[in-house]
Structure formats: structure tokens, C-alpha cells
Amino acid sequence: MIDQSNPPRDADVDGAEPGPAPLSDADAAVPTTLILGLGNVLLTDEAVGAAVLAALEPLATADPDLLLLDGGTLSFTLAGPIAEAARLIVVDAARMDQPPGSVRVLEGAAMDAQLSKHANNVHEVSLSDLFDIARLTDSLPARRALVGIEPERVDWGSELTPAVAAAVPAAVAQIQDLLARWRAET
């Protein structure tokens, strides 16, 4: 991102070079925790990643360590943000053989196993590909977790089913607990 709030300054009237530009928001701490919401907002419960991101917005606004990113149905352009993150939380609808609306947190190797075992839709395969890219460049966040919400229905529609909509606050609480634990361990 190019910060246009402090454009380069010309030399002072007397010809002297100006001092350093004042600090801006771009000079503040860079977020180290990426929360990546995945899913297609046109497919009912597949949109739960975006719904959880929306619910996390007040938390992220108050915490400069957090970066919320709607990854949609994924693309390789997400390799950069994943590589730059010290910690990664992915929020997605996930088939886990649980009742609809169940929320599970899978960390590290358990997350990787879930992604490879249940790579039955396009964006899960792509997330595995993104992780492979990060492994090849030695930039896969050591602290990573999947917050999976069991979908009830994935079909055309713009609303979450009631069971999955009711799970959004539970997913937010799980993310807050995970962040607190990770921060306490460092």
C-alpha cells in the first residue's frame, strides 16, 4: 500500500532539504495476526467466514495487532499476507461430521490434516496450495489455526441458516480465547 498522507516534500524556500516527514499511521506497528475469512457469500453457510469477520470488526478496530482479510474463495494473491503473518487464524465452513453450527478450533498439524483430509471444495484445496507455497519459502506461520463451523446447507442463498448464524458469536469467542492464549504463551 502506498501511503499518500505524507507526500514527499520539496526543499524549503531557502534551499535547505526538509527534515524527515512526520510519522503517520503507516509508521505504526504492523499487524502480526492475520484473521482470514473464507467462503462464498452467495452460498448460504459457505459465507460464515465473512460473517465472523464482520462480528470481529470492533475487536480489530481496537487491536492494532489484528488484520482482518476476507479471502473470499481464495486466490494465490493471499500467499503474501499469509507469509507476512506471524500468526494466522482461518475462519471457514468446514465439514467435520458434527451437528450444524458446531465450532471447532484446529491448530497447527491438526489444521493441516483437516485441510488435506477434507479438501472436497475448491477453496480448501487452494488453501492447502497456499500453505505449500509458504512451506517452500519457509514462511508458514508457526502459530496457525482453523476455526471451522459445520455448515447445514451450502446452496444458493445470501443468508446463513439459523444454526450457523447462531454459531457466529461462539466462533468469535473461540478466536478471542485463542488470541489470549497465544499472547500469554509468547
N, C-alpha and C positions, 0 to 999 in steps of 0.2 A: 504494500500500500504506500502510495506517495502522500505524504502529509503536506497539504497546501496551506496550512495555517500559518507557517513561518517561511515565506518565500525568501530566497537569497536576497541580501540587502546590498545596495550599491555602496560605493565608498562615500564617506562623509563629505560634506561640502568642501572641507579644506584638503581633501585628497587622501586623508588617512583611511586605512582599512577599518571597517567596523569590528567591534568585538564579537564574541560568539553570540549566536542567536539565542533568544531566551528559551528556556525549557518549555516544552509543550506536552500535551497528553501523550504524544508518540514517544517521549523520553521516559515515561513512567514504566513501571515494571511490566514485563511481558507475561501474559498468562502462561502458566505451566501445565494446567489441567484442561484438556480438550474433552468436552462432552458432545459427542457426535450422535445426533438423532437420525435414524434411518427409516425409510419406508416411503410408500407411495400414498400421498394424501387423497388419491382418487379411489382407493381400495379399502374402505371401511377400517377394520382393525389394523391393517398394514400401516396406517397413519399414526399409530401410537407413539412412535419416536418423536414426531413433530409436536404432538400434544404434550408430551413430557417436557420437551424443550420450552414450550410456551409457559408451562407451570413453573419452570426453573428460572424464568426471566428475572423476577425480583431478587432471587438469590444471586444470580450472576451480576446484576447491576451493582449489588453491594459488595461483591467479592472480586477484586481485580485479578485474582489468580485463575478465574474461570473464563473459558471461551466456549460459548455455545455455537454449534455449527449444524445446520440442517443439511445432511448429506443426501437427502432425497433417496434415489435408487442407486446411488454411488457412481463414481467415475474415478479414473486414475488420477484426476487432479487433487484428490484427497490425500495422495501419498505425501505431499509436502506438509500439510498440517499435522498428519499423524507422526511424521518423522520429527517435527519440531516440538512435539508434546513430551513432557517428562512423565505425565500421567494421562491415561486415556480411558474414558468411560463411553461405551457404545450402548445406546438405548434402541431396542428394536423389538418388533413382534417376533416371537421365537416358538417354534413347535417343540414342546418339552414333555408331551404326554401328561399334562397337568390339566386341571379344570380351567375353562376360560377365565381370564383375568388374573391368573396366578402370576406372581412376580418372583423371579429367581435372579440371584446375583452369582455370576460365574467369573472367577478371577484367573488370570494367567493361563496356565496349561489347561485348566478346565474350560475356559473360554475358547481356547484354540480347538479343543476336542469337540465342543458343541458346534463350532463353525464348520469343521470338516465332516462331522458325522451327519449334520442336518443341512448340508448345502443343497437344499432342494428348490431354492429360488435364486433368481439371477443375482440379487444384491448380496446374498450371503457368499456366493462363490467369489464375487468381486471383492468382498471384504477379506476373504482368505488370500486372494491375489495381492491386495494391498499389504497385508501382513507379510507375505513372502518378499515383496519389494523391500519392506522395512528390515526384514531379516538380512537380506542381501547387502544392504547398506549399513547394517549394524545400528539401525535407528528405531527398532521396535520398542515402544515404551515398556520398561520392565514392569511397571505398575499399570495393568490394564484389566478392565472388567467389562463384561456384558451384563446389562440389566435387561433381561428378557421378560416379556409379557406374553403369556399364552393367548393367542387370538381365538375368538369364537368363530368369526366369519371373515374371509378375505374375498370380497366380491365388490363390484361397482357400487360406490356409495361414498358420501362425504362425511358420514357420522360414525363414530366408534359405537360398537354395541354397548349396551348398558354395563355388562360385566367388565369390559376392557376400560370403559370410561371411568368406572369406579376404582380401577386399579391405578390410575394416574397418580393420586396422592400417595399411595403406598410405594410406587416407584420413586417418587421424589424423596420420600423419607429414607428409602434404601440408599439412594445416592448421597443424601446428607450424612447418613451413618458411615458410608464407605469413605467419603472425603474426610470426616473427622478421624476415622481410624488411620487412614493413610498419613494424615498430617501428624498424628500422635506418634506414629512409628518412625518418622524422619527426624 
